[in-house]
Amino acid sequence: MPAVDMRTTVLTYILVNYLYTFVLAFTWYQSKNHRWGTGYILADFLFKGIGMTLATFRGSISPFISIVVANLFMFAGTISMLFGMAQFLKQSLQKWPYFLYTFVFTLLYSWYALVEVNVRMRIILFSGMLAPIFIYITWMIFFRAEHSLRKHATHAGVTFALFALAFLGRVLCAMAGGPVSHYFNQPISDSLLVLTCQVLSIYLAYAILLMINSKLFELTDLHLDTHKKRP
């Protein structure tokens, strides 16, 4: 089976991610008067774009920037998505445990990036610590949120569930696979899972846009109905 050109794939994903970030920024502007968590959601896409951009400069800039800071941006982006979805679904969420969680991730990831260099452990840490976040977001959508809000987030919920499975799959591949020398030179099984995550990211952007716009349309219909009922 031919090797996957990860660098080209990542560069393509970065361009698409920035495009969706621009579209989401417009959607955020439309809904900024509502406390729907769109600012947090926008931050997720922006942080991931920045993180992936920094990662492509690996070997040209400091490993601390291209590995630790890059992955911290991507990790923090998912935490920001959690905050945004909780706000959209009107779920109370204490933020400080997740700030602590991110701090622990940063310490462990820095160790395996700068001290005891181990790409396999970095994959396990990144994917293994984000999988529970995706599972929790999925649980919020399908089991905690009111139906009136859940109906807007169904596509997003399916995407988060698939993300959780993909990240758990990356953990299993990293634990069972051979040596990993470089992010852009991974075993074919893990490379395919990375590609799957990138496809899911594009679908997630669509699902988020659908979620926010359906809520905006619902509000518009309510305002129109209220206006029609006025004498």
Phi and psi in degrees as a GROMACS rama.xvg file:
@    title "Ramachandran Plot"
@    xaxis  label "Phi"
@    yaxis  label "Psi"
@TYPE xy
-65.5293  148.558  PRO-2
-68.7693  151.877  ALA-3
-88.0365  128.441  VAL-4
-78.488  87.557  ASP-5
-65.8923  -37.3335  MET-6
-63.7787  -46.2775  ARG-7
-63.8334  -40.6993  THR-8
-62.0195  -44.0128  THR-9
-65.2014  -41.7003  VAL-10
-62.2526  -41.024  LEU-11
-63.5752  -43.1561  THR-12
-61.8024  -40.2664  TYR-13
-60.2379  -45.6024  ILE-14
-61.7347  -44.6059  LEU-15
-64.9796  -39.5077  VAL-16
-62.7136  -42.5076  ASN-17
-66.1993  -34.7872  TYR-18
-62.6559  -46.7054  LEU-19
-66.4439  -32.6501  TYR-20
-61.4669  -41.6228  THR-21
-62.8934  -44.2263  PHE-22
-64.7706  -42.2088  VAL-23
-66.0474  -32.1895  LEU-24
-63.0593  -39.3989  ALA-25
-65.3948  -41.1671  PHE-26
-65.1398  -40.5926  THR-27
-59.2886  -41.5179  TRP-28
-62.3007  -36.8757  TYR-29
-68.5359  -32.3807  GLN-30
-111.157  13.7964  SER-31
-66.83  -19.0983  LYS-32
-80.4421  -8.33799  ASN-33
-107.149  142.95  HIS-34
-86.8606  74.4717  ARG-35
-108.562  3.84066  TRP-36
75.2529  15.4312  GLY-37
-66.6727  -27.9467  THR-38
-64.599  -42.6168  GLY-39
-64.1978  -41.1477  TYR-40
-65.7593  -42.1491  ILE-41
-60.3816  -40.9324  LEU-42
-60.4532  -35.6129  ALA-43
-58.0339  -51.9701  ASP-44
-65.8651  -38.5108  PHE-45
-65.7551  -46.3503  LEU-46
-62.016  -41.3916  PHE-47
-66.8161  -37.4554  LYS-48
-63.0851  -43.9671  GLY-49
-63.7877  -44.7981  ILE-50
-61.1845  -45.2604  GLY-51
-67.0972  -35.4028  MET-52
-63.1962  -46.3079  THR-53
-61.4213  -37.8369  LEU-54
-64.4692  -30.8845  ALA-55
-70.3336  -15.9577  THR-56
-91.5654  12.1885  PHE-57
-58.7557  129.375  ARG-58
98.0413  -18.7773  GLY-59
-106.37  -25.0896  SER-60
-126.46  176.837  ILE-61
-54.786  136.026  SER-62
-57.476  -31.2691  PRO-63
-61.566  -39.749  PHE-64
-77.7289  -47.8894  ILE-65
-77.7814  -17.3577  SER-66
-113.433  -61.1597  ILE-67
-70.0056  -55.3554  VAL-68
-63.8319  -40.2232  VAL-69
-58.739  -48.1456  ALA-70
-74.0807  -27.9523  ASN-71
-64.1498  -40.7534  LEU-72
-59.72  -45.5346  PHE-73
-67.8772  -39.3231  MET-74
-65.1543  -47.4088  PHE-75
-63.3198  -30.6862  ALA-76
-61.3898  -43.2483  GLY-77
-66.469  -37.7951  THR-78
-63.0839  -39.8911  ILE-79
-63.2863  -38.9034  SER-80
-61.1627  -40.5738  MET-81
-58.3605  -46.6142  LEU-82
-60.9501  -42.8041  PHE-83
-65.8183  -43.3606  GLY-84
-66.6951  -38.0697  MET-85
-61.8994  -40.5027  ALA-86
-69.0533  -41.1723  GLN-87
-62.2101  -40.906  PHE-88
-85.1206  2.26991  LEU-89
58.9037  44.9489  LYS-90
-108.232  129.909  GLN-91
-69.4729  137.789  SER-92
-150.254  120.503  LEU-93
-77.0961  131.536  GLN-94
-88.5862  -28.4172  LYS-95
-60.9324  -33.894  TRP-96
-63.1061  -31.2355  PRO-97
-78.396  -29.5368  TYR-98
-65.5083  -41.2382  PHE-99
-64.7599  -41.9726  LEU-100
-58.625  -43.3759  TYR-101
-66.1496  -37.4894  THR-102
-64.3456  -43.4756  PHE-103
-63.0138  -43.6897  VAL-104
-57.2764  -44.8852  PHE-105
-61.6104  -42.9851  THR-106
-62.7643  -48.6253  LEU-107
-65.8265  -42.3189  LEU-108
-66.204  -39.0834  TYR-109
-62.3288  -38.5369  SER-110
-60.7369  -47.1532  TRP-111
-82.4303  -4.53748  TYR-112
-99.7891  -32.3752  ALA-113
-116.833  -27.9614  LEU-114
-104.217  -70.8228  VAL-115
-102.851  82.5478  GLU-116
-61.1539  119.67  VAL-117
-154.353  99.9585  ASN-118
-63.525  -39.236  VAL-119
-58.1892  -45.7513  ARG-120
-66.8483  -32.1174  MET-121
-66.5964  -39.9708  ARG-122
-63.6507  -44.1317  ILE-123
-63.1153  -43.1087  ILE-124
-64.0275  -51.6264  LEU-125
-61.689  -52.6072  PHE-126
-72.0578  -40.3662  SER-127
-68.0519  -30.4525  GLY-128
-88.0739  -18.0532  MET-129
-91.6536  -26.8771  LEU-130
-55.305  -44.5101  ALA-131
-62.5958  -30.3601  PRO-132
-66.1807  -44.3098  ILE-133
-64.5415  -39.0691  PHE-134
-63.2217  -41.6236  ILE-135
-66.3016  -40.8553  TYR-136
-62.5331  -43.1848  ILE-137
-59.2549  -42.7077  THR-138
-64.5715  -40.897  TRP-139
-59.308  -43.8287  MET-140
-67.3557  -48.8087  ILE-141
-91.2578  -17.7042  PHE-142
-125.62  -17.3337  PHE-143
-111.538  -33.7893  ARG-144
-72.6212  150.176  ALA-145
-67.1938  152.988  GLU-146
-58.9615  -36.0889  HIS-147
-62.5482  -26.0825  SER-148
-97.6927  -34.2405  LEU-149
-60.9713  -36.2656  ARG-150
-62.7879  -27.5331  LYS-151
-77.6593  -26.303  HIS-152
-106.062  11.9257  ALA-153
-59.7828  -47.9672  THR-154
-62.3573  -40.6606  HIS-155
-63.2395  -40.2941  ALA-156
-61.8838  -42.1843  GLY-157
-61.8933  -41.3849  VAL-158
-64.2539  -42.4863  THR-159
-64.0081  -37.8064  PHE-160
-63.5233  -41.2755  ALA-161
-67.3827  -35.8968  LEU-162
-60.2697  -44.1732  PHE-163
-59.5553  -43.9  ALA-164
-64.5261  -41.555  LEU-165
-64.9188  -41.1717  ALA-166
-69.7392  -37.6349  PHE-167
-64.9965  -36.6792  LEU-168
-62.9939  -38.2167  GLY-169
-64.7311  -37.947  ARG-170
-62.3335  -46.472  VAL-171
-63.9552  -41.2652  LEU-172
-64.1151  -40.7792  CYS-173
-66.0754  -36.1238  ALA-174
-74.3647  -33.3422  MET-175
-100.145  -16.2431  ALA-176
-82.1667  -178.917  GLY-177
-82.0524  -171.45  GLY-178
-60.894  143.133  PRO-179
-116.51  114.881  VAL-180
-91.5882  -24.8134  SER-181
-161.179  150.653  HIS-182
-59.8424  -38.8231  TYR-183
-87.9369  9.78086  PHE-184
-139.407  69.6915  ASN-185
-106.732  164.442  GLN-186
-58.3734  149.271  PRO-187
-58.5759  -35.4106  ILE-188
-63.2564  -43.4175  SER-189
-71.3662  -35.914  ASP-190
-61.4115  -40.475  SER-191
-65.9317  -35.8896  LEU-192
-68.2531  -36.498  LEU-193
-63.1169  -43.1984  VAL-194
-61.0352  -39.7966  LEU-195
-60.8889  -42.9657  THR-196
-63.1385  -35.8371  CYS-197
-69.615  -39.374  GLN-198
-64.0325  -41.7823  VAL-199
-63.3904  -34.4886  LEU-200
-62.8475  -38.8214  SER-201
-67.5875  -42.5664  ILE-202
-65.4275  -35.8341  TYR-203
-63.4304  -41.4325  LEU-204
-59.0694  -43.3248  ALA-205
-62.4354  -44.2692  TYR-206
-63.5761  -38.5635  ALA-207
-67.156  -44.1839  ILE-208
-60.5309  -42.2623  LEU-209
-62.8482  -41.9401  LEU-210
-61.5695  -48.7015  MET-211
-70.6908  -43.5909  ILE-212
-67.5465  -35.3709  ASN-213
-66.1489  -34.6957  SER-214
-67.9618  -39.8507  LYS-215
-64.1996  -42.3959  LEU-216
-63.807  -38.6646  PHE-217
-62.2257  -43.5571  GLU-218
-63.9869  -39.9146  LEU-219
-61.7921  -43.6861  THR-220
-62.7467  -40.1494  ASP-221
-64.0089  -41.4008  LEU-222
-65.5529  -38.9189  HIS-223
-66.0918  -42.5654  LEU-224
-62.5833  -40.7315  ASP-225
-64.8018  -39.4867  THR-226
-66.0507  -39.3259  HIS-227
-67.6063  -31.9535  LYS-228
-77.8175  -13.5759  LYS-229
-71.2329  139.661  ARG-230
